[in-house]
Amino acid sequence: MKRLTIRNSDGSISQPTDLKWAEALKKLAAYEDMEEQGRLYTMPCKMGDSAYVINGRSILEVYVISFRIHEWGSISVLLLFDHPKKSGSYLYSVNDIGKTWYLNRADAEEAVKGAKNEH
């Protein structure tokens, strides 16, 4: 994919000197069409990322290995567990981020603390 923007080291965005505006508008329109049709989805993480699952009172680091889009429209992530306590791969709904699985350790730790405070 040819980028239509340049992401600068300071986070700002600029345009390539050879940018053709007609090409940029056509590409933007295609993305907007897909979004309106429900065909464009931004995944919350990428394959290979670490994620975190609470197992009892411990937090397990797991790995994102794939995404599945089900025929009924929901999206699941396949997480790989490689621990003595639990191993294998399991599907989790992307709707359960922050409920049953977490994108960062700090959020998982907060959930464990919250569960301890409830008891």
C-alpha positions in Angstrom: 0.0 0.0 0.0 1.4 3.4 -0.9 1.0 5.8 1.9 -0.6 9.2 1.2 0.8 10.7 4.4 4.1 10.9 6.2 4.1 10.4 10.0 7.0 12.5 11.3 9.1 11.6 14.4 7.4 14.3 16.5 3.9 12.8 15.7 2.9 15.4 13.2 1.6 14.5 9.7 2.8 15.8 6.4 2.3 15.0 2.8 4.7 13.5 0.2 5.9 16.0 -2.3 4.6 13.8 -5.1 1.0 13.5 -3.7 -1.7 13.4 -6.2 -4.9 14.8 -4.6 -7.2 12.9 -6.9 -5.6 9.6 -5.9 -5.8 10.6 -2.2 -9.5 11.5 -2.5 -10.3 8.2 -4.3 -8.5 6.2 -1.6 -10.2 8.1 1.2 -13.6 7.6 -0.5 -13.0 3.9 -0.7 -12.2 3.7 3.0 -15.3 5.8 3.9 -17.5 3.5 1.7 -16.2 0.4 3.4 -16.8 2.0 6.8 -20.4 2.9 5.9 -21.0 -0.6 4.6 -19.7 -2.2 7.9 -16.7 -3.7 6.0 -14.0 -1.8 7.8 -12.9 -2.7 11.3 -9.9 -1.6 13.3 -8.6 -4.4 15.4 -7.7 -3.5 19.0 -4.3 -5.1 18.7 -2.2 -7.0 16.1 -1.1 -10.6 15.7 1.9 -11.3 17.9 1.0 -8.8 20.6 0.9 -9.7 24.2 -2.4 -9.7 26.1 -3.3 -10.6 29.6 -5.8 -13.0 31.1 -6.7 -13.4 34.8 -6.5 -17.0 36.0 -7.6 -17.2 39.6 -5.4 -14.7 41.3 -2.6 -14.7 38.8 -2.2 -12.9 35.5 -1.1 -14.9 32.5 0.6 -13.2 29.6 -0.8 -14.7 26.4 -0.2 -14.0 22.7 -2.6 -12.9 20.0 -2.3 -15.4 17.1 -5.3 -14.7 14.9 -8.7 -13.0 14.6 -11.9 -14.6 13.5 -14.9 -12.9 12.0 -18.0 -15.0 12.6 -20.8 -15.3 10.1 -23.2 -13.6 12.7 -20.9 -10.6 12.7 -19.0 -10.9 16.0 -15.2 -10.8 16.1 -13.0 -13.1 18.3 -9.3 -13.2 18.9 -7.5 -16.5 19.3 -5.1 -16.2 22.3 -2.2 -18.6 22.8 -1.5 -19.8 26.4 1.9 -21.3 27.1 1.9 -21.7 30.9 2.1 -24.6 33.3 -1.3 -23.5 34.7 -3.0 -23.4 31.3 -1.8 -24.1 27.7 -3.4 -24.2 24.3 -5.3 -21.6 22.3 -8.7 -20.1 23.3 -11.1 -17.8 21.6 -12.1 -14.5 23.3 -14.5 -11.9 22.1 -13.1 -8.5 21.3 -16.1 -7.2 23.2 -14.7 -8.7 26.4 -11.5 -6.5 26.4 -11.3 -5.2 29.9 -13.7 -7.9 31.2 -12.1 -11.3 30.6 -8.9 -10.3 28.8 -6.7 -7.2 28.8 -4.4 -5.4 26.3 -1.9 -4.3 29.0 -0.7 -5.7 32.4 -1.7 -2.6 34.3 -5.4 -3.0 33.4 -5.3 -6.7 34.4 -3.6 -5.8 37.7 -6.4 -3.3 38.4 -9.0 -5.9 37.7 -7.3 -8.4 40.2 -7.2 -5.6 42.8 -10.8 -4.8 42.2 -11.8 -8.5 42.6 -9.9 -8.7 45.9 -11.6 -5.6 47.2 -15.0 -7.1 46.4 -14.4 -10.1 48.7 
